[in-house]
Amino acid sequence: MLGKKKSKRKPTEFSPEERERRAEATRAAAASKKAAQPHRPWWRRLAKISVITLAVLVVARLILAIAMPWIVDAAVRGFGLRASYDSLRLSLLGGSVEVTNLALRTRTDDSDADAASTPVADVDRIHFDLDVSRLFTGRIAIHDIDVNGVVADLRRDAQGRFTLGATALLFDPNAPTEPTTEAEESTD
């Protein structure tokens, strides 16, 4: 130990030549790795993204088809009604919905009594077109509606309120309305 001179460099430091040699080796390794990977054409990526998108849409459509009876029933639940229908056709791209043999009954606590009760409204066919772009903003806008074969127990009381059957309030002219802004009026 007496005759040896200590190096001023830390053991982890390399000389400039050694650093350059290591950097060149790293660049060469990266270039050979890049050359070893085949270049994927853009159309393969596009095809992969398309297949994944299609799979997501098919799964969403199946879930929507299974959930549709509950969605329709929930839409009329606020009016105190229960809905049933024979068939429902839905076009997601076109935004059209067609329901055949729609029956609306008064909702009670007993679901068996609901099914046995006389319908307060029967509709042979109802078809309507929705504005799909408005659905993304949380609003429902119907462009066109076509209703065929309606038989309904529609009543109007002395105050001008319309009810479907004895209890399902549809329209109350005396109810306070929410003020709309000019922006909302211009988009309608």
Summary of the structure (lengths in Angstrom):
residues: 188
radius of gyration: 34.3
end to end distance: 92.5
largest distance: 117.7
contacts: 387
relative contact order: 0.08
helix: 39%
strand: 27%
